[in-house]
Amino acid sequence: MPILCLYRGYFQIHSNRHVPTTRGVDPAKTPKPCAHEQVTADDLTQLGPALYECMAHVIEGSVEKTDRSFMKISKLASVVDGPLQRMSRIIAHSLARRLICPVQGFAAALIDPSHYLEQSCLRAARENFADISPYLSTGFVTINRAMLEQVQDQKVVRIVDLSCSTTHQWQWIKILQDFHSRPGGPPELRLTVVHEDSEFLDNMQACLCKQAANLKLCFYFDKVIGKLETLDFSNLREILKINFGEAVVISCALQMHRLLAVDDSISRDFTAQLQQMANMARLKQMACSACSPASTLNYPQTPSPQRQIPSLLVSFLYAIRALEPKIIVMMEQDADHNAPLFHDRFTKTVDYYAALFDSLNAVDAASPQRARVERVLLGEEIKNILVCEGVQRHERHERLSQWEMHMQRCEVDHVPLSFEAIREGKERLMSYGLKQCKSKEDKAGLLLCWGATRLYSISAWRPRSSNAAPNNVAG
């Protein structure tokens, strides 16, 4: 009976989702659920608590209770196709996956639509995200200005783009234009781009070389096929095609958190103790509490154990130090999605993505591009945070204050963003005309928000001149 119940709950959640029959299906073309009844305020206020109730049952391991929660969420999320409802369906899908993962062979037997996505679909979703998100272009503008200021008088400049899947040619078209108009003339410009999609790199190279030729710039494009976390950090200068004598600047958008992946089983015993101490009182509170869709969910969090810096990040930062870059400018999701306890990650994930889905809905509520971004990109992020553990969980977003601690322990110092860089970023954000799009200056960088919810951080860093590594930083 439990396994039949589990089947029913899982497929109830997927009743509004498209199961592809051929490769290359585009989730943006998935049929929308029909609204058979009028949405009410009560429906919206019930959806948040229903998600928390379902999460509590998943942690408890109760198939029957979780099944009832799935059906409740499915009903509430099908009333209208709003941002909270779309996010809730993705959250419920992730909870279903987490519940069935321990059932040997069962999870593998189910069709996962993400397995049917081709590179062309992923490429389109990433392009759409850059086009419709007010935050990504704001990050690119701010990053560009911070890098330009560090190489004002340099004659040979090497830009290293470590944004990988987030990279977009718009950022580099703009910087070519900025260098073209630089007082004193443009430098010899060399750009290294790391990306796993070779066809994407070929297209970007053709576009940028054509743009540089039109501007009469001396420009070289070097491509590296791979991911940030799989690069050989022991030979980084050669891999990134960096020559001695070049002024090096580094851009990294929404990728650095992938270097935080660790084997969570190392701290499993301590985490289990925290889980046992916190579960009963907290789950009861979460299941009974009401929440507003637009409000911050202020459930108390269990303090995380003191963690050492993951060895992958340490290796990367010391490899970067050897390159002696003028500046490293990074953009990251500003969130607490790297907590060791699942229910802590769940709380922060719901809060964060409710705001992010709402922001994209405000930009373009009805577009297929927005739908593609939500399902192909954001949906996969949510699933990775909530379903995966250990080294498979690479969406380990952290707050800017946590990044500051990581950097300082590896002797990489904060560089304040200039007034001009912040001004350009703020102007770009305001150009979208969305009142809820806000920015806030932090001592360590610039925060981009939707209302009161912090979504992204932009910060700049520079390695110290000393080559001595601090002790006890690696996990």
Secondary structure, 3 states (H helix, E strand, C coil): CHHHHHHHHHHHHHHHCCCCCCCCCCHHHCCCCCCCCCCCHHHHHHHHHHHHHHHHHHHHCCHHHHHHHHHHHHHHHCCCCCHHHHHHHHHHHHHHHHHHCCCCCHHHHCCCHHHHCCHHHHHHHHHHHHHHCHHHHHHHHHHHHHHHHHCCCCCEEEEEECCHHHCCHHHHHHHHHHHHCCCCCCCEEEEEEEECCHHHHHHHHHHHHHHHHHCCCCEEEEEEECCHHHCCHHHHHHHCCCCCCCEEEEEEECCHHHHHCCCHHHHHHHHHHHHHHHHHHHHHHHHHCCCCCCCCCCCCCCCCCCCCECHHHHHHHHHHHHHCCCEEEEEEECCCCCCCCHHHHHHHHHHHHHHHHHHHHHHCCCCHHHHHHHHHHHHHHHHHHHHCCHHHCCCCCCCHHHHHHHHHHCCEEEECCCHHHHHHHHHHHHCCCCCCEEEEEECCEEEEEECCEEEEEEEEEEECCCCCCCCCCEC
